[in-house]
């Protein structure tokens, strides 16, 4: 009986843990610090660049990801459109992929960005799977999205592998819309 109880208790703990939302990245109110990564697309291709440095007080969407997936591509395509829609608000956005193999991932990332027609949103690779240390990206997070304005995070979204859905993407885009209005 004790063994059965222990097994049921462990299964309940696992189920409860899996249901908890993923936590990753800076909390609301914190300031995004500078970091550079090797840009794979756009005018800065092939250069190490710090988008945080040039953003200053402007609104920004900072995306950290480990896997270039279809749901992420669809979301970034919408963020890419938002860059044009909110050009008068000087919205900034970029995608930073976290990998220990920048040379092996670059061509794949370029093809992936073309597939989703990312024309204004630059993507590149930060060559450390853990991400910039000051950002505290969780090892559980496949995608972490920080929305900032006036050098403060105003919204944070984090998703484990397979958790980014159309509905979750809609929530992210609504947060971007609220920030720039």
C-alpha positions as a LaTeX table, in Angstrom:
\begin{tabular}{lrrr}
\hline
Residue & $x$ (\AA) & $y$ (\AA) & $z$ (\AA) \\
\hline
Unk1 & 0.00 & 0.00 & 0.00 \\
Unk2 & 2.83 & 2.39 & 0.86 \\
Unk3 & 4.50 & 1.73 & $-2.49$ \\
Unk4 & 1.26 & 2.42 & $-4.34$ \\
Unk5 & 0.80 & 5.67 & $-2.41$ \\
Unk6 & 4.40 & 6.69 & $-3.17$ \\
Unk7 & 3.93 & 6.00 & $-6.89$ \\
Unk8 & 0.65 & 7.94 & $-7.02$ \\
Unk9 & 2.21 & 10.82 & $-5.07$ \\
Unk10 & 5.19 & 10.99 & $-7.47$ \\
Unk11 & 2.91 & 10.94 & $-10.52$ \\
Unk12 & 0.82 & 13.75 & $-9.06$ \\
Unk13 & 3.96 & 15.80 & $-8.42$ \\
Unk14 & 5.13 & 15.29 & $-12.01$ \\
Unk15 & 1.70 & 16.26 & $-13.39$ \\
Unk16 & 1.59 & 19.39 & $-11.23$ \\
Unk17 & 5.12 & 20.39 & $-12.28$ \\
Unk18 & 4.35 & 19.92 & $-15.98$ \\
Unk19 & 1.26 & 22.13 & $-15.67$ \\
Unk20 & 3.22 & 25.07 & $-14.24$ \\
Unk21 & 4.04 & 27.81 & $-16.73$ \\
Unk22 & 7.62 & 28.05 & $-17.91$ \\
Unk23 & 9.60 & 30.84 & $-16.23$ \\
Unk24 & 12.54 & 32.31 & $-18.14$ \\
Unk25 & 14.30 & 35.59 & $-18.65$ \\
Unk26 & 14.08 & 38.98 & $-17.01$ \\
Unk27 & 11.10 & 39.87 & $-14.86$ \\
Unk28 & 8.85 & 42.84 & $-15.58$ \\
Unk29 & 10.49 & 46.06 & $-14.47$ \\
Unk30 & 14.04 & 44.81 & $-15.05$ \\
Unk31 & 16.34 & 46.44 & $-17.57$ \\
Unk32 & 17.55 & 44.43 & $-20.58$ \\
Unk33 & 21.34 & 44.56 & $-20.58$ \\
Unk34 & 23.53 & 44.80 & $-23.65$ \\
Unk35 & 24.68 & 41.63 & $-25.42$ \\
Unk36 & 26.09 & 40.99 & $-28.87$ \\
Unk37 & 25.46 & 38.09 & $-31.20$ \\
Unk38 & 26.47 & 37.17 & $-34.73$ \\
Unk39 & 23.74 & 38.37 & $-37.08$ \\
Unk40 & 22.64 & 35.90 & $-39.79$ \\
Unk41 & 20.13 & 38.06 & $-41.73$ \\
Unk42 & 19.68 & 41.69 & $-42.65$ \\
Unk43 & 22.11 & 44.55 & $-43.18$ \\
Unk44 & 24.33 & 43.50 & $-40.25$ \\
Unk45 & 24.80 & 39.93 & $-41.54$ \\
Unk46 & 28.14 & 38.47 & $-40.52$ \\
Unk47 & 28.75 & 41.11 & $-37.86$ \\
Unk48 & 28.56 & 40.88 & $-34.09$ \\
Unk49 & 25.89 & 43.40 & $-33.13$ \\
Unk50 & 24.11 & 44.67 & $-30.01$ \\
Unk51 & 20.51 & 45.57 & $-30.83$ \\
Unk52 & 19.80 & 46.46 & $-27.19$ \\
Unk53 & 22.45 & 49.19 & $-27.41$ \\
Unk54 & 20.84 & 50.88 & $-30.41$ \\
Unk55 & 17.28 & 50.47 & $-29.10$ \\
Unk56 & 17.67 & 52.85 & $-26.13$ \\
Unk57 & 14.18 & 53.94 & $-24.91$ \\
Unk58 & 12.32 & 52.63 & $-27.98$ \\
Unk59 & 9.86 & 49.75 & $-27.66$ \\
Unk60 & 11.37 & 46.34 & $-28.43$ \\
Unk61 & 10.55 & 42.68 & $-28.83$ \\
Unk62 & 13.52 & 40.54 & $-27.82$ \\
Unk63 & 13.19 & 36.88 & $-28.76$ \\
Unk64 & 15.48 & 34.12 & $-27.51$ \\
Unk65 & 15.00 & 30.68 & $-29.03$ \\
Unk66 & 16.77 & 27.37 & $-29.23$ \\
Unk67 & 14.84 & 25.80 & $-32.11$ \\
Unk68 & 13.72 & 27.43 & $-35.38$ \\
Unk69 & 10.20 & 25.94 & $-35.48$ \\
Unk70 & 7.07 & 26.54 & $-37.55$ \\
Unk71 & 5.11 & 28.18 & $-34.68$ \\
Unk72 & 8.04 & 30.50 & $-33.96$ \\
Unk73 & 8.43 & 31.33 & $-37.66$ \\
Unk74 & 4.74 & 32.23 & $-37.90$ \\
Unk75 & 4.99 & 34.42 & $-34.79$ \\
Unk76 & 8.13 & 36.20 & $-35.98$ \\
Unk77 & 6.50 & 36.81 & $-39.37$ \\
Unk78 & 3.73 & 38.66 & $-37.51$ \\
Unk79 & 6.28 & 40.59 & $-35.44$ \\
Unk80 & 8.07 & 41.43 & $-38.70$ \\
Unk81 & 4.79 & 42.94 & $-40.00$ \\
Unk82 & 4.39 & 44.85 & $-36.72$ \\
Unk83 & 7.75 & 46.54 & $-37.38$ \\
Unk84 & 6.17 & 48.13 & $-40.46$ \\
Unk85 & 2.81 & 48.79 & $-38.81$ \\
Unk86 & 4.42 & 50.55 & $-35.84$ \\
Unk87 & 7.27 & 52.22 & $-37.73$ \\
Unk88 & 6.10 & 55.62 & $-36.41$ \\
Unk89 & 6.53 & 54.26 & $-32.84$ \\
Unk90 & 10.08 & 53.11 & $-33.74$ \\
Unk91 & 9.39 & 49.52 & $-32.70$ \\
Unk92 & 12.48 & 47.28 & $-32.71$ \\
Unk93 & 12.56 & 43.47 & $-32.80$ \\
Unk94 & 15.10 & 40.72 & $-33.35$ \\
Unk95 & 15.54 & 37.01 & $-32.79$ \\
Unk96 & 18.52 & 35.54 & $-30.96$ \\
Unk97 & 19.02 & 31.81 & $-31.36$ \\
Unk98 & 21.03 & 30.11 & $-28.65$ \\
Unk99 & 23.47 & 27.49 & $-29.92$ \\
Unk100 & 26.91 & 26.09 & $-29.21$ \\
Unk101 & 27.43 & 25.63 & $-32.97$ \\
Unk102 & 27.13 & 28.97 & $-34.76$ \\
Unk103 & 28.92 & 27.88 & $-37.96$ \\
Unk104 & 26.74 & 24.78 & $-38.26$ \\
Unk105 & 23.50 & 26.66 & $-37.63$ \\
Unk106 & 23.98 & 29.82 & $-39.69$ \\
Unk107 & 22.93 & 28.48 & $-43.12$ \\
Unk108 & 19.93 & 26.66 & $-41.60$ \\
Unk109 & 18.82 & 29.82 & $-39.84$ \\
Unk110 & 19.14 & 31.90 & $-43.02$ \\
Unk111 & 16.96 & 29.38 & $-44.94$ \\
Unk112 & 14.43 & 29.30 & $-42.08$ \\
Unk113 & 14.19 & 33.12 & $-42.02$ \\
Unk114 & 13.62 & 33.18 & $-45.80$ \\
Unk115 & 10.91 & 30.54 & $-45.46$ \\
Unk116 & 8.95 & 32.89 & $-43.16$ \\
Unk117 & 9.82 & 36.00 & $-45.19$ \\
Unk118 & 11.50 & 37.82 & $-42.30$ \\
Unk119 & 12.54 & 40.99 & $-44.08$ \\
Unk120 & 12.80 & 43.60 & $-41.32$ \\
Unk121 & 13.38 & 41.37 & $-38.30$ \\
Unk122 & 17.02 & 40.28 & $-38.02$ \\
Unk123 & 17.94 & 36.90 & $-36.59$ \\
Unk124 & 21.29 & 35.60 & $-35.47$ \\
Unk125 & 23.10 & 33.26 & $-33.14$ \\
Unk126 & 24.44 & 33.82 & $-29.64$ \\
Unk127 & 27.11 & 31.16 & $-29.34$ \\
Unk128 & 26.15 & 29.78 & $-25.94$ \\
Unk129 & 23.13 & 27.55 & $-25.45$ \\
Unk130 & 22.51 & 29.16 & $-22.04$ \\
Unk131 & 22.18 & 32.67 & $-23.52$ \\
Unk132 & 23.55 & 35.94 & $-22.13$ \\
Unk133 & 24.11 & 35.31 & $-18.38$ \\
Unk134 & 22.33 & 38.47 & $-17.18$ \\
Unk135 & 19.11 & 37.38 & $-18.96$ \\
Unk136 & 18.78 & 34.12 & $-16.98$ \\
Unk137 & 17.20 & 32.11 & $-19.81$ \\
Unk138 & 15.84 & 28.87 & $-18.38$ \\
Unk139 & 17.22 & 25.58 & $-19.72$ \\
Unk140 & 13.55 & 24.44 & $-19.94$ \\
Unk141 & 12.57 & 27.32 & $-22.25$ \\
Unk142 & 12.65 & 26.74 & $-26.00$ \\
Unk143 & 11.38 & 30.30 & $-26.61$ \\
Unk144 & 11.62 & 33.34 & $-24.32$ \\
Unk145 & 10.08 & 36.63 & $-25.45$ \\
Unk146 & 10.75 & 39.88 & $-23.63$ \\
Unk147 & 8.80 & 42.99 & $-24.53$ \\
Unk148 & 10.41 & 46.18 & $-23.33$ \\
Unk149 & 9.78 & 49.90 & $-23.41$ \\
Unk150 & 11.91 & 52.71 & $-22.02$ \\
Unk151 & 14.58 & 50.19 & $-21.08$ \\
Unk152 & 12.26 & 48.14 & $-18.86$ \\
Unk153 & 10.68 & 44.74 & $-19.49$ \\
Unk154 & 6.90 & 45.19 & $-19.61$ \\
Unk155 & 5.95 & 41.61 & $-20.56$ \\
Unk156 & 7.65 & 38.22 & $-20.46$ \\
Unk157 & 6.54 & 35.06 & $-22.26$ \\
Unk158 & 8.32 & 31.71 & $-22.00$ \\
Unk159 & 7.48 & 28.43 & $-23.69$ \\
Unk160 & 8.86 & 24.93 & $-23.44$ \\
Unk161 & 9.26 & 22.94 & $-26.64$ \\
Unk162 & 5.82 & 22.46 & $-28.20$ \\
Unk163 & 4.05 & 25.04 & $-26.01$ \\
Unk164 & 4.08 & 27.94 & $-28.49$ \\
Unk165 & 0.67 & 27.81 & $-30.18$ \\
Unk166 & $-1.36$ & 30.18 & $-32.34$ \\
Unk167 & $-3.30$ & 31.23 & $-29.23$ \\
Unk168 & $-0.10$ & 31.98 & $-27.28$ \\
Unk169 & 1.28 & 33.88 & $-30.28$ \\
Unk170 & $-1.87$ & 35.98 & $-30.30$ \\
Unk171 & $-1.25$ & 36.89 & $-26.63$ \\
Unk172 & 2.31 & 37.97 & $-27.47$ \\
Unk173 & 1.11 & 40.12 & $-30.38$ \\
Unk174 & $-1.60$ & 41.71 & $-28.21$ \\
Unk175 & 1.07 & 42.64 & $-25.64$ \\
Unk176 & 3.15 & 44.23 & $-28.40$ \\
Unk177 & 0.10 & 46.21 & $-29.57$ \\
Unk178 & $-0.62$ & 47.44 & $-26.03$ \\
Unk179 & 2.97 & 48.49 & $-25.51$ \\
Unk180 & 3.17 & 50.69 & $-28.60$ \\
Unk181 & $-0.20$ & 52.43 & $-28.14$ \\
\hline
\end{tabular}
